[in-house]
Amino acid sequence: MNLSTRLIIMFALVAIFATSTSSYLSHQATNKQVRQFVDNELEQTQQRKHEHAAGLEQRRRLIDNLRKSAIQAAIIALVVAVIVAIYFAYSLTKPIVELTKITEDYGSGQRDLRAIEGKDKKYELSRLATSFNNMADKISAEEEQKRRMTADIAHELRTPLAILKAELEALEDGILEPSPKTYRALVEEVDFLEHLVDDLRLLSLAESGELSLNIANIDLRDITQEVIERFMAKAKEKEIRIEVDLQASPIRADTDRLKQIIVNLMANAIRYSPDAGKVIVRTQIVDNNSILTIDNDSNQALPEQSEQLFERFFRTDSARNRNTGGMGLGLAIAKALADLHSAKLRLFNYQDKVRAELSFELA
């Protein structure tokens, strides 16, 4: 029973009580007139008092009974209305009071608390409890993700900082001779740190919606072709063949941010393709959508929950080797930038390949 129905019942009870009270007052007024009539009758029939004594007594009893019945009915209606109102008020306020208490305790730091959900899913208070639990679960998941992210950032920073410290100490102690090769290695570690900080800043701006976009009419095919050319040398190193099927696909997007998306998707495809593998890139219009697909011969099947691939620092390899798995921010950045464009980005198993699909809805 939903809240509206319960309120209707309560109002109906109040109406019944009001009607009973009105009926009682009306009866009282009628009763007075009847008494006056009877008294007049009594005065006119004094001389026949002995003859009609029994009938007059019956009339008085009838009036007294009517009065008592009206009073009893009014009292019963009042008691029932009060009892039912107390019951409904308690049943309505109890879950609200409990939810208020849970909310206060949750706000004080008891994150494991959850509201008791009613069996009637249509009841507004049951839905409120369900909404609170869903919100609490989401907050817990976000807090856990933040804790993991902090640990991941610390992990990513630890390696280059340790290398920098060790090599600088070696230079200071004279164990390592200064040379262009040594300095180049140090610069590479600094570059990695700078790249990590830039990516984190870009991801933060994109997810918060503070990243400005210069939207223009462009062709997805042209941008994709430009990005592919940048990866030809890298693909040649691994003897990976890049096949293209690019059709005109007009979209509205920010050119630079779109390039970042495609670069990250291509880098991911090249990185996880085996040597002498194949990457297939297509752009086309399907069902009023401009779509880019990148298929690669990955020897790693994606997890069932493929959405976690877009989480920060997520890698399919447990060793977290940055040489083979990057920093784990590329797909997260691509997803955040795609969301800014109101585009859909998916990564899923497709036949014997892994497919990345970027879809823009045509205006």
N, C-alpha and C positions, 0 to 999 in steps of 0.2 A: 504494500500500500504506500503510495507516494505521499509527499508532504501536502500536496493540494487536496487530496482526498481526505486526509486526516483533519485538515482545517475545515473542510466542508462539513464533516461530521460534528466537529466541535460547534460550529455555527448553528447547525441543525438542532443540537441539544439546547443551545441557548434560546433558539426560537421556540422550542417546545416548552421550556421553562417559562418564557415570557407569555406564551399562549395560555399555559396553565394558570399563571398568576392573573391574567386578564379575565379568564373564565371564573376564577374564584371571586374577584371583585364584582364582576357582573352578577354572579349568583347572590352575593351578599346584598347588592342593591335590590334585586328581585325578591329576595327573601324578606326584606323590610316591607316592601309593598304587600307581599302576601300576608305578613303578620297584621298589617293594618286592616287588610280586608277581613281577615279572620276575627280580629277584635271587634270590628263593626258587626260582623255576623253574630258575635257572641252577645253584644249589647241588645241586638234586636230579638234575640231568642232566649233572653233570660227567663221569660215565663215558661219556656219549654226546656228548661235546663235539665230537669230530671229525665226527660224523655230522650234528649239527644246527647247526654253526657259521654256516652261511649264513643259516638262519632267525633265529637270535638277533641277528645283525648287522642284519637288516632291521627287527626290532622296535625295536632301539636307535635306528636312523635315524628310524623313524616317530615315536618319542617326542621326539627332538630337533627334528624338523620341526614337530611340534605346538607345542612350546615356542616355537620361533622365530616361527611364524605368529601365536601369541597376542601375543608381544611386539611384532611389527610392526603388528598390528591396533591395539593399544593406542596405539602411537606415532603411527600415522596418524590415529586418531580424535582424539588430543590436538592434533596439529598443525592438523588441519582445524578443530576447535572453536576453537582460539586465533585462527587466521586469520579465520574467519567472525565471531567475537566482536569482533576488532579492526575489521573492516570495518563491521559494524553499529554499533559504538560510535562510530566516526569519522563515519559517515553521520548518526547521531543527534545527535552533539554539534556537528558543523560548522555547521549552520544556527543552532543555539542560540548558539554562540560569535559567529557573524557578526551575529546579531540583537542580542546583548548589546553588541557593539562599536558597531553603528549607533545603538542606544538611548543609549549613553554620549555618542557624538558629537553626536547630536540634542539631548541635554540640555545640551551645552556651547555650543549656538547654531547648529549646522549644520542649519538647518531644511529644506534641500533634499534631505537624505538619505532614501532609501526602501529598504526591505528587498526582497530578491529573492524573488519568489513562485514556488513550485514549480508544476509542471504538474498534479500530482495535488491537486485541490481538496479531496479528502476527508482528506488527510493533515493531522494536527493541526498540525504545524509550518508547513505551507503556509498553513493557516487563520490561524495566529498571525501570520505575516508579513503576510497580507492585512489582518488586524485592525489591526496596527501602522500600515500604510500608510493605512488609512481614518482612523485616529485622527490621524495626522500631517497628512493633507489637511484634516481638520476644524479642527485647531488653526491651520493656516495660513490657512484661510478666516476663522476668527474673529479672528486677528491682523490680517488685511487689513481686515476690517470695522471693527475698533477704530481702525486708522489712518485709514480713511475717516471714521469718526465724529468723531475728533479734528479732522480737517481741516474737516469740515462744521460742527462747533461753532464753530471759529475763524471760519469764513465767516459764520455766523449772527450771531456777536457783533461782527464787524468793522463791519458797516453801522450798527447803532444806536449803537455807541460812536463811530464817526466822525462821525455826525450830532450826537450830544451834544457832542463835543469842538468841532466847528466852530461850533455855535450858541453854546456857552458862551464860546468865544474871541471870537466876534463881539459878544456882549453885553459882554464885558470891554473890548474895544477901542472900544466905542461905535458900531460899524457897524450893529448890530441894536438897535432900540429895544425896551426891555422892554414887553411887552403880554400880555394874557390869551391871545392866539393863540399867541405865542411860547412861553409857559409850558405851554400845552396840548400843543404839539408835543413839548416836552421830556418832559412826563409820559407821552405816548404811547410814546416810545422806552423810557422806564424801565419802563412797563407791559409792553412787548414782552419786555424782558430778564427781568422777573420771571416772566412767563408761560413763557418758555423754560426758566428754571431749575426752575420748578415741574413742568413737563412731564417734564424730564429726571429729576428726583427720583422722580416717580410711576412713570415707565417703569423706572427702576432697581429700585425696590422691587417692582414687579410681576414683573419678570423673575427676580429673586432669590427670589421667594416670601415676601418679608417683609411684604407688604401684607396687613393683616388684612381679613377679609370678615365682614359681618353677614348671614349667609344666612337667608332667610325665604321662605315661600310667597307668591308674587306672581303677577300676571297680566302677561304680556308685552304684551298689548294695551293695558292701561292706561298703562304706562310709555311705550310708543311714542306713544300719543295725546298725552300730556303733552309729549313732546319735539317732536312735529310742530307743536304750537301755538306753540312758541318760534321756529320757523323760518318762520312764515307771513309775517311782515313782510319778512324777507330775500328770500323767494321772490317776494313782490309787487314788490319793487324790480326784479327781473330778469324780471318777467312770467312766472314759472314756475308752472305749474299742478301742485298736489300732489293726487294721487288716492289715496284710502285704501280698503283692504278689510281691516278688522281683525276677526278672530275671536278668541274666548276661547282663550288659550294659556297654561295654568298652568305655571309653572317654579319652581325654587328658585334664588334669586340674591340678591346684594346690590343693593338698590334704587339707591343712589347710584352704584355702579360700573357697573351696567347702563345708567343714564342717560348716563354718560360714553361708553360704547361707542356707543349709538344717536346721541348728539349728534355724535360724530366721524364716524359713517357718514353722517348727514344733512348735515353741513357739507360733507363730501366730495362728496356727490351734488349739492348746490346749487351748489357752487363750479365743478364741471366740467360742469354742464348749460348749454347755450347759452341766450341770452335767448329767452323765449317757448317754452321747452322744457317737458318734463313729467317729474315724478318720481312713481313709483308705489310705494306702501308697503303691504305685506301682512303679516299675522300669521295663521298657521294651524297645524293639527296634521297632520303627514304621517308615516306610518309610525312612530308612537310617538315623534315628535320635534316639539317646539314650534319653529316656524321663523319668523324675520323676514326678509323680502326687501325690498330697496330698489333699484328700477330707475331709472336716469336716462338721458336722451338725450345721452350724452357723445359728442362728436365725435372723441374720441381712443380708438383701440382699445388694449386692454391688451397689454402685452408677453407673449410666450409663457410666460416664467417669472414668473407673477403673484405668486409668493411674495415676490419682491423688493419688491413694493409695500408690504409690512409692515416693511421695513427702516427704520431711523432715517434721517431726512432725505432719503429717496428722493422724487424728484419726476419726473413725466413730462416736464416742461418743462426743457430744458437751461439756460435763463436763470436758473432758481432765483429767480423773482420771488415774493417772499413775499406780495404783494398778490393774486396770482392762484393761488398754489400753497400758501399757508400756510407753516408751518415744517417740514412734512414729518415731523411726529411723531404726528399724529392717528391714522393707521392702525396705526402701531407700538404705540401705547398701547391702541387697541381690541383688537388681536390679543393683547397680553400680558394684558389683563383677561379676555378670552374664555378664554384658556388657564387662567387661575386658576379659572374657573368650570367647567372641563372641557367647555367649549362649543367648537363648530367655527365658525370665521369664514373665509369665502372671498370672493374678489373675482374675477369672471371675465366674459368677454364672453357676452352672452345675447341671441341674435337680433341686433337692431340697437341694443341697449342694453348698458350695463354694470350688472351685478348684484352687490350685496353681500348675502351670505346668512349669517345668524347662526342656529345650530341648537343647541337644548338637548335632550338626551335625557331623556324622561320616566322618572321612577322607577318 
